[in-house]
Structure formats: structure tokens, C-alpha cells
């Protein structure tokens, strides 16, 4: 087990570094960023990302909320677990242990991509009981057709080969490779955003954990629990998302008891990095709506 990156070197100028601390919980050393006061918001990033993806959104939300944003296991500066602890239920349990150590009970949970799936898993298992859940381009439905059978198996084979993460990390050492990966999501980031992703993708532990999540992901089981997610869910969709088809949100909303969709024009999969002010406003309005609803009961 090891940290994916070095805080002394790769973390030397990490976004919102002053808000960072390291916490031991659930058998892992976690990198966590905390900022602001007020109702607690838990931010869960997606596969292959880290706290850096909240770099502009975090300070905006911290004006009204106490924001807690961890690096997922094996991502960024959080210690990497064994491969079998990278499944959806295992990640949810690990995060529950972290929240218990921090002594926080989030009033709202925001998840990007795979982070939205983890958020839903945590609600279903009772690890968190927020007033609302906000999904940013949530990766919530399984691959369809042949891909549904092939993708997990291929990812599993890749992660079991110790040379593969090294090769991927070596390939991602070039700026061109990172640009191509990001463009494949439908998002356009500035040079700073691209450089931070390059820093992550150049590290073999971070890459191995990303592949490990893909190999262990089970969205079929999660989907069967959708009818039991009886809390308000806001599905934020980037109209230009190339990673998760925007039409998926309509299918997810159909299966959830309380869901609505907000579409953000001109944004891709990394909508919170492209349009942080707009996303902060959506999150703030959603939280206020449900706080007022609870107060009026």
C-alpha cells in the first residue's frame, strides 16, 4: 500500500493546499480538503480525478458551507488499498469510516461521474443521510451490449499486469496524451487544469487505482437500488458530455422516486471545472430549497 503521489513534490503547489490535511481512517491515510463553515457538503470526485478537480468550485461553496473533499482511495494523495477494496461497496465503506473519523454528517452530497455512484451507494447503505444528493454527469448506468461484458474483464486483466499501469503512466507523461484524454470527455480545460491531470496520469499508482475501480465497478446492483433512493436527487448534465451520454440522465430520473434534471449548455463531462460559478449556484440553490422545505415541515 502506498500513496499515489508525493505531497512534498507533486503536491508542492496543489490547489487549495492550505485547506489540506491527512487523516488516518479505515486502514488508509487520506488526503482531505476542508474549507468554510455552515451545513456540511461532501464532494466526491470521479474515477481518475482528485481534489484538484474542485479547485475553483471549493472556495465558492465554502462561502456558505463547510465543504469536505477527500481524494478517493488510491487517487491523488490518498493511500492505495488492495485491489478488492476498489469496488463500489468497499469505497462506500471506506468513506463511511473517514466521515466517522472526521465526525461529520453531510447535509448534502455532491458526486461527479463515478463519485455520484459512490454517493448513492452510501445513501442506500445508510452511511450518510443527506437532505439531497447532487450528481454532476453521474456515471450511473452500466455499459450496454457487448461492452457490458468486455469492459470489466479487460480492465481486470490490465490492472493485474504490473507493467500496464507503468505503461499508461509513461504514455500520459506527454501533454498531447492528456489533451486527447480530456478532449474525449467533451471538456476544454485551461493549461493549469491540463497540467494537474498530467501530474496524476503520470503516476503508476494513481493509474492502477483508476483501472482497479473500472475492473470492480458494479452498476447493475446499484441500479436495482434506485427505487429505494427516496430523497431529492438533482442530475446536472453537461450538454456536450462525451463520456456519459446526456440521455442516461433521463433513464436514471425515470427510475428514481424524486429526481429532476438541469442541463448546462456548452459544457462537457468536467462541467464543474469548466463552469464552477454556475455549478456553485446550482448547488447552493438546491441546498437552500431543501433546507427551506425541512424548516416548513
Phi, psi and omega in degrees: 000139182202160174286145183291320182227164179269126179293329182287330182253289181296333181268008187302325181232035184298140180304136180056037183304325182296341180269000185273148168206167181244132186230133176268122180200141176060028179080011180231155169264118185257142166265123183230139172247132178231139182203144172087174179228156181122199177302143184276131173246129175259125179251125180241116182283174183264179180301131177083357180256200180190188179300339181300334184290345177262012193306320180265332182285321184304309180296329178292315180292329183293350175293332185234349187225159166270112188255130178242121183227105177267156163282132177296160180307130179078357181254146178057241185248012175272142182301145179272130177273182170296158186301325183288354176262014177258009176285167180298310178297322181293319177297319179298319179294319180297318179293325176298320178296321178296314180298322177298319178294321179285339181071036181241146174236100186296135175278336176218147177235130178243123179235133176259132175054241179295336177298330177292323177295319178297318179301315180294320178299320180294322177293315182297328181268000179079012179291329175224155178224067183285164176282338177201161179232135182239120181256125176256105184048052184299132174270088193241351181243145180292161170301151181258158173065216184299326181301328181296332179272321187280320191300308180299322181294316179296315179299322180295318178296320181296315185288334179286341178271112185297341181281336186295310178303323178296318181294315179299316180296321178295317180297321183282000177291347180264144179296326181297319180296318179293318178302316179296318178299315182291320178297331178294345178270352183086007181251151176238117181250158177285177184299323179297314179298318180295319181295324179292319175295322178298321179299319179290311185291345179277358183255126187292328180291318177298316179295317180297322179290324176298312178296323179296321175298314181299321183289334186253007187280132180230093181271346176297312180295318177301316182300327179293341178269354182309315181299341180269357179276072186271066173215159180296130178235122175261121180259103179270128187235125171282123186300333182257021181296122178258352181270316177239116182304128179305332179295338179301326182298324179294321178293318179296315181299324179297331185263353179262143180296323183224096181216147171218159186245135171240122180260132180254109180294152173070022181229149178257211184294326181268052188301324183287339176272329180281322186227064184298322182294319180293319180291321177300319179294319179296316180295315180300316180294321180294316179297317180297319181302316184278333174293320179292323179296317179294319182294330183278349182284000000 
